[in-house]
């Protein structure tokens, strides 16, 4: 811990101790004043003077911390974050952000103790400390994660003592474990197993309303994907309806736009290209590739709602690209963490299969994240897209923003940074004995709200978390585990995208949404016994948003959600 940070922590601790003593001093003063009525005036004066001097000498003001950008020229949204009082934090923004509550409710913006971030040198990858209903007990890599109920949780206590996370990549394996009763709830049923669960009276079928998109991606810094005519030919040469019909469950749909239509302004503008193999082959020839070309398609073997059974879907794309466009594709399976790192940083030289499940209920979650100026995923970002999105993001009224989102969606269609394939229907399942089993539209289930009717609840998901420091992770498996331990200022309701209080009782803005003031919940305790306050909020956000901060370390160091959702991280220099 640096000397200056130690000093701030000591002063703050000292202030809390003295504040408590101040209450005692007030009681003593009242007693002295009452006693003074029956004693000499000189005694009363002496007592009053002594009390006043002691109070003046011992009371210390709150020492609030802050993070401040040198100016707004760095391109990001955050200008400053300041702890203005023990239970108040003010976010000053470089431009309006009406969606601040929806973004701030997202798991990567969870709060950990400032001291813990310092002690772990900004990298608490496998030992998070939060305020949530569950305390991490043990992570046995490759096997399971065990959590115990937090007795001092500020909210509703779990109905059971132990939560266990397990994982299996195959949908059939997860279902067999559920049928055997060795797990209590599973994620992402295979499409072929929907009817099996629905027909089994001992199980619960739980549809997921989470909006999602599967897309076939390309990176424009690698040839031949640097040629927009090649990308347009590919867009026409994929039979997306065939993919949905053969590999997705009932209720799925071909993507007319990148963003699902359930998100306001997601589907403004022209629909995506229709399938036309003859026109696609001719367009590819006109672009200089009459005989196609050879490349690779990458994927990770992780079952997701937007990509059921990824291995067979990858083969389908391999077949279609060869048959419809003459493109020879080699298939490469990558480890999940490596795949996310390489793909989202624009380092894969071929096609790759990836998708997106909504984190919060706003079109910026789909468009700004993927096509913003800071995202290198598809190669060099397009100003025709990101400049329009930047203008649209500051407009709070859906109707007023619609013309700009129409322009942005049409630019995405014209420039083809990727090909949107499908919006997948998905479902999870649970034992029939589990009460309040659910799957939220936004975020993983609130597992302290379920009741398995026994002391232990076992949750089985698609893959092992990459780490448990979700300020610097993007995969859903990591976020689901982090969510049990670490809480943001706000959160999403169990049955909708509505924002609810969590560690903040409220976050309110000025008239133009450039200043957001969050009032914090009092009396909240971290898992290590320390008290939650505004300095912890500043420290947690600063570790992600401030590249100058020595705690800006994380796992990969990308802090992608901080970078994309707030448009840029404050640069180190």
Residue pairs with C-beta under 8 A, 6 or more apart in sequence:
1 9
1 115
1 118
1 119
2 118
2 550
5 114
5 118
8 63
8 65
8 535
9 114
9 115
11 60
11 63
12 62
12 63
12 533
12 535
14 60
15 60
15 61
15 62
15 63
16 531
18 58
18 59
18 60
19 59
21 58
22 55
22 58
22 59
25 51
25 54
25 55
25 58
28 51
29 48
29 51
32 44
32 47
32 48
32 51
33 44
33 48
35 44
35 47
36 43
36 44
36 47
36 48
62 83
62 85
62 86
64 82
64 83
64 84
64 85
64 534
64 535
64 538
65 82
65 83
65 114
65 535
65 538
65 539
66 80
66 81
66 82
66 83
66 538
67 78
67 80
67 81
67 538
67 541
67 542
67 545
67 546
67 549
67 570
68 79
68 80
68 82
69 76
69 78
69 79
69 80
69 94
69 570
70 570
72 79
72 94
72 95
74 568
74 570
74 571
75 373
75 374
75 567
75 568
76 94
76 545
76 566
76 567
76 568
76 569
76 570
77 93
77 94
77 95
77 97
77 566
77 567
77 568
78 91
78 92
78 93
78 94
78 541
78 545
78 566
78 570
79 92
79 93
79 94
80 90
80 91
80 92
81 89
81 90
81 91
81 92
81 537
81 538
81 541
81 542
81 545
82 89
82 90
82 92
82 538
83 89
83 533
83 534
83 535
83 537
83 538
84 90
84 517
84 534
85 534
86 520
86 533
86 534
87 519
87 520
87 521
87 522
87 533
87 534
88 517
88 518
88 519
88 520
88 534
89 489
89 504
89 517
89 518
89 520
89 534
89 537
89 538
90 515
90 516
90 517
90 518
91 100
91 515
91 516
91 517
91 518
92 514
92 515
93 100
93 513
93 514
93 515
93 516
94 514
95 394
95 514
96 394
96 396
96 512
96 513
96 514
97 103
97 393
97 394
97 513
97 514
97 516
98 394
98 395
98 396
98 509
98 513
99 360
99 362
99 364
99 393
100 507
100 509
100 513
100 516
101 490
101 499
101 507
102 360
102 361
102 362
102 365
102 497
102 499
103 109
103 360
103 362
103 364
103 565
103 566
104 488
104 489
104 490
104 507
104 516
104 518
105 360
105 488
105 489
105 490
105 491
105 492
105 499
105 500
105 502
106 359
106 360
106 488
106 561
106 565
107 359
107 443
107 470
107 479
107 482
107 483
107 486
107 488
108 470
108 471
108 472
108 473
108 474
108 479
108 544
108 561
108 562
109 471
109 488
109 489
109 540
109 541
109 544
109 561
110 130
110 470
110 471
110 482
110 483
110 486
110 487
110 488
110 540
111 130
111 131
111 486
111 487
111 488
111 489
111 503
111 532
111 536
111 537
111 540
112 124
112 128
112 129
112 130
112 486
112 526
112 536
112 539
112 540
113 129
113 526
113 528
113 530
113 532
113 536
113 539
114 535
114 536
114 538
114 539
114 540
115 530
116 124
116 129
116 526
116 528
117 124
117 539
117 540
117 543
117 551
118 539
118 551
120 127
121 550
121 551
121 553
122 543
122 549
122 550
122 551
122 552
122 553
122 554
123 469
123 553
123 554
123 555
124 468
124 469
125 467
125 468
125 469
125 555
126 139
126 467
126 468
127 136
127 468
128 136
128 468
128 469
128 482
128 485
128 486
129 485
129 486
129 526
129 527
129 528
130 485
130 486
130 487
130 526
130 527
131 153
131 154
131 486
131 487
131 503
131 524
131 525
131 526
131 527
131 532
132 150
132 153
132 483
132 484
132 485
132 486
132 487
133 149
133 150
133 153
133 155
133 156
133 157
133 158
133 448
133 484
134 147
134 148
134 149
134 150
134 158
134 163
134 447
134 448
134 484
134 485
135 147
135 148
135 149
135 150
135 485
135 527
136 145
136 146
136 147
136 468
136 485
136 527
137 146
137 147
137 148
138 145
138 146
139 145
139 146
139 468
140 146
141 464
142 464
143 166
144 164
144 165
144 166
145 164
145 165
145 465
145 481
146 162
146 163
146 164
146 165
147 162
147 163
147 164
147 165
147 484
147 485
148 161
148 162
148 163
149 157
149 158
149 160
149 161
149 162
149 163
149 448
150 527
151 157
152 525
153 448
154 521
154 523
154 524
154 525
155 448
156 448
156 449
157 448
158 447
158 448
159 448
159 450
159 451
159 452
160 451
160 452
160 454
160 455
160 456
160 457
161 455
161 456
162 455
162 456
162 457
163 447
163 448
163 456
163 457
163 459
163 484
164 456
164 457
164 458
164 459
165 459
165 460
165 461
165 465
165 480
165 481
166 177
166 183
166 458
166 459
166 460
166 461
167 460
167 461
167 462
167 463
167 464
167 477
168 174
168 177
168 460
168 462
169 301
169 302
169 303
169 462
169 463
170 303
171 188
171 189
171 190
171 193
171 303
171 308
171 309
172 190
172 193
174 183
174 186
174 187
174 188
174 189
174 460
174 462
175 186
175 189
175 190
175 193
175 196
175 197
175 429
177 183
177 186
177 460
178 184
178 185
178 186
178 203
178 429
178 430
178 431
178 460
179 200
179 203
181 431
182 458
183 458
183 459
183 460
184 430
184 431
184 434
184 452
184 457
184 458
184 459
185 206
185 428
185 429
185 430
185 431
185 434
185 437
185 445
185 450
185 457
185 458
185 459
185 460
186 428
186 429
186 430
186 459
186 460
186 461
187 428
187 439
187 460
187 461
187 462
188 303
188 304
188 305
188 308
188 426
188 427
188 428
188 461
188 462
189 197
189 205
189 249
189 426
189 427
189 428
189 429
190 303
190 308
190 309
191 247
191 248
191 249
191 250
191 308
191 309
194 205
194 249
194 250
194 427
197 203
197 204
197 205
197 427
197 429
198 205
201 432
202 431
202 432
203 429
203 430
203 431
203 432
204 429
204 430
204 431
204 432
204 434
204 437
205 427
205 429
206 427
206 428
206 429
206 430
206 437
206 438
206 439
207 251
207 425
207 426
207 427
207 439
208 305
208 425
208 426
208 427
208 428
208 439
208 441
209 441
210 305
210 357
210 358
210 426
210 439
210 440
210 441
210 442
211 259
211 260
211 262
211 263
211 266
211 357
211 358
211 423
211 441
212 260
212 304
212 305
212 306
212 355
212 356
212 357
212 358
212 423
212 424
212 426
213 255
213 258
213 259
213 260
213 306
213 355
213 356
213 366
213 420
213 421
213 422
213 423
214 255
214 306
214 307
214 353
214 354
214 355
214 420
214 421
214 422
214 423
214 424
215 255
215 258
215 353
215 354
215 355
215 356
215 418
215 419
215 420
215 421
216 234
216 238
216 317
216 351
216 352
216 353
216 418
216 419
216 421
217 343
217 351
217 352
217 353
217 354
217 377
217 378
217 417
217 418
217 419
218 225
218 231
218 234
218 350
218 351
218 378
218 379
218 416
218 417
218 418
219 225
219 346
219 347
219 348
219 349
219 377
219 378
219 379
220 226
220 231
220 378
220 379
220 380
220 417
221 346
221 379
221 380
222 349
222 350
222 379
224 230
224 287
224 288
224 289
224 293
225 231
225 379
226 379
227 287
227 288
228 415
228 416
229 283
229 286
229 287
230 284
230 287
230 289
231 415
231 416
231 417
232 273
232 283
232 416
233 280
233 281
233 283
233 284
233 287
233 325
234 280
234 284
234 321
234 325
234 327
234 416
234 419
235 272
235 273
235 280
235 416
235 419
236 273
236 274
236 275
236 276
236 277
236 279
236 280
236 283
237 275
237 276
237 277
237 280
237 281
237 284
237 320
237 321
237 324
237 325
238 275
238 317
238 320
238 321
238 324
238 419
238 421
239 275
239 277
239 320
239 324
240 254
240 255
240 272
240 275
240 419
240 421
240 422
241 254
241 275
242 316
242 320
243 313
243 316
243 317
243 421
243 422
244 252
244 253
244 254
244 421
244 422
246 316
247 308
247 309
247 312
247 313
247 316
248 308
248 422
248 424
248 425
249 308
249 424
249 425
249 426
249 427
250 425
251 425
252 422
252 423
252 424
252 425
253 422
253 423
254 421
254 422
255 272
255 420
255 421
255 422
255 423
256 267
256 271
256 272
257 266
257 267
257 269
257 271
257 272
257 409
257 412
257 420
258 266
258 366
258 367
258 370
258 409
258 412
258 418
258 420
259 265
259 266
259 267
259 363
259 366
259 367
259 409
260 266
260 267
260 358
260 366
260 423
261 267
263 358
263 361
263 362
263 363
263 365
263 366
264 362
264 363
264 398
265 363
265 392
265 398
265 401
265 402
265 405
266 363
266 366
266 405
267 409
268 402
268 405
268 406
268 409
269 405
269 406
269 407
269 408
269 409
269 410
269 413
270 409
270 410
270 413
272 413
272 419
272 420
273 413
277 323
277 324
277 325
280 324
280 325
281 324
281 325
281 326
284 290
284 292
284 325
284 326
284 327
289 326
291 326
292 322
292 325
292 326
292 327
292 328
293 327
293 328
294 327
294 328
294 329
294 330
295 327
295 328
295 329
295 330
295 349
295 350
295 351
296 329
296 330
296 331
296 332
296 348
296 349
296 350
296 351
297 314
297 317
297 318
297 321
297 329
297 330
297 331
297 332
297 350
297 351
297 352
297 353
298 332
298 333
298 334
298 339
298 342
298 343
298 348
298 350
298 351
298 352
298 353
299 307
299 310
299 311
299 313
299 314
299 331
299 332
299 333
299 334
299 339
299 352
299 353
299 354
300 310
300 333
300 334
300 335
300 336
300 339
300 340
301 310
301 311
301 333
301 336
302 310
302 336
302 462
302 463
302 477
303 309
303 310
303 462
304 310
304 355
304 357
304 462
304 476
305 357
305 424
305 425
305 426
306 355
306 356
306 357
306 422
306 423
306 424
306 426
307 313
307 353
307 355
307 424
308 424
308 426
310 353
311 333
313 353
314 331
314 353
315 331
317 329
317 351
317 353
318 329
318 331
321 327
321 328
321 329
321 351
322 328
322 329
329 350
329 351
330 350
332 350
334 342
336 463
336 466
336 475
336 477
337 466
337 475
339 352
340 466
340 474
340 475
341 556
341 558
342 348
343 352
343 354
343 377
344 375
344 376
344 377
344 474
344 558
344 560
345 376
345 377
345 558
346 376
346 377
346 378
346 379
355 424
356 366
356 369
356 370
357 476
358 365
358 366
358 441
358 442
359 365
359 442
359 443
360 442
360 492
360 497
361 441
361 442
361 492
361 497
363 405
364 389
364 393
364 565
365 565
367 389
367 405
367 408
367 412
368 389
368 393
368 564
368 565
368 567
369 375
369 561
369 564
369 565
370 377
370 378
370 417
370 418
371 378
371 381
371 382
371 385
371 386
371 389
371 408
371 412
371 417
372 381
372 386
372 389
372 390
372 564
372 567
373 381
373 383
373 386
373 390
373 567
373 568
374 381
374 563
374 564
374 567
374 568
375 381
375 564
378 417
378 418
379 417
382 411
382 415
382 417
384 411
384 414
384 415
385 408
385 411
385 412
385 415
385 417
388 404
388 407
388 408
388 411
389 404
389 408
390 567
391 404
392 401
392 404
392 405
392 408
394 513
395 401
395 404
396 513
427 439
428 439
430 437
431 437
431 452
433 452
433 453
434 450
434 451
434 452
434 453
434 457
435 450
435 451
435 452
435 453
436 449
436 450
436 451
437 445
437 450
438 445
438 446
438 449
438 450
438 494
438 495
439 445
440 446
440 492
440 493
440 494
440 495
441 492
441 495
441 496
441 497
442 492
442 497
443 479
443 483
443 491
443 492
444 476
444 479
444 480
444 483
445 459
446 494
447 457
447 459
447 484
448 484
449 494
450 457
461 477
461 480
462 477
463 475
463 477
464 477
465 473
465 475
465 477
465 478
465 480
465 481
465 482
466 473
466 475
466 477
466 478
466 555
467 473
467 478
467 555
468 478
468 481
468 482
468 485
469 482
469 554
469 555
470 478
470 479
470 482
470 483
470 486
471 540
471 543
471 544
471 554
471 559
471 561
471 562
472 544
472 554
472 555
472 556
472 557
472 558
472 559
472 560
473 479
473 482
473 555
474 560
474 561
485 527
487 502
487 503
488 502
488 503
489 502
489 503
489 504
489 507
489 518
489 520
489 537
490 499
490 500
490 501
490 502
490 504
490 507
491 499
491 500
491 501
491 502
492 498
492 499
492 500
493 499
493 500
501 521
502 521
503 520
503 521
503 524
503 532
503 537
504 518
504 519
504 520
504 521
505 519
505 520
505 521
506 518
506 519
507 516
507 517
507 518
507 519
508 516
508 517
509 515
509 516
509 517
518 537
520 532
520 533
520 534
520 537
521 532
524 531
524 532
525 531
525 532
526 532
526 536
539 551
542 549
542 551
542 552
543 549
543 551
543 552
543 553
543 554
544 552
544 554
544 559
544 561
544 562
544 569
545 559
545 562
545 566
545 569
545 570
546 552
546 569
546 570
547 569
547 570
547 571
547 572
548 570
548 571
548 572
548 573
552 559
552 569
552 572
559 569
562 569
563 569
